[in-house]
């Protein structure tokens, strides 16, 4: 079975099409309508305009299909009560599995087709939002037989039957604002990213109260995902005048608010700010891409079954160091964080030290060997790590192209916790 991102023409065209010189001059700033705050799903009579004004007028049948999972279905009553107050009939499907396996997507799409909704609502973390996007795609386009071959360059003509609303319950993936969805091809044991501008949700509802019970380790992991998105979105050549300020602001916000949310999950302001940080980082990388933190992190996550955010956050220092031979855009991050940088080299050193301190404060090891991965297991799985990292689509957006041999060196250095010096 092939995947759209293995098409050699696309692989060669993508970096060119997304380069600053082209996209910086011609870009589409596509975002959902975003509602944020603790009153976005009001339970009482509304005072003034509400979220409902963005939903109800778009629906004739007013049939809402809510996609969620076993954990997040606890938030469904608040959501459905709100929707029912606006005249919606709701169906809640809570069977989403972690990492959105393809067969799980098909099951959801079949239920959707039976219910015939005119609004799809994703209520959950990254897996739920990604699965909802893919199931909605199959609901709209039952003629599509292979999700892995959906090309970002061909029109899909979605929104003939329903539109998409995303309600995140973690502050991490930013999937509520991106056209990306990462699925799992269980048969091939592979992650399959799909990406299309038409998959960007129509409405994003950010209710920070839903994140209050996220435990500390997951708060750290999801927060580091935000940081990896934001930092990559600054240093990628595809960054532009729209995405850069959002990415830099997200970096500032993560450094300020993630430690507070990690220390005290009930800190409402910290949760609120992290939800916004996640969202604006999502808008930035959704349009400009993230790069090697995610190529390395996807490989690590797949091979050692590590949480996505933890895996990509771990690789922030390595990515900054690897890219410094071709870009000094890390100086923008130094400036945002008020980190001394008398020259690019000094700035990089100080920035990497700051990121490492940050990782330590979140109890994240700085070497792969400290994750409990023994040397023999590492050597045995290294070829697969290298294959996945080198083949990962996010490498398209790296300022410095990477070879398989360099991927192997990065992994070896990361295992020992050494500075990347090549
Ligand atoms: Fe991510």
Boltz pocket constraint, residues with backbone or C-beta under 6 A from the ligand:
constraints:
  - pocket:
      binder: B
      contacts: [[A, 172], [A, 173], [A, 225], [A, 229], [A, 294], [A, 308], [A, 312]]
      max_distance: 6.0
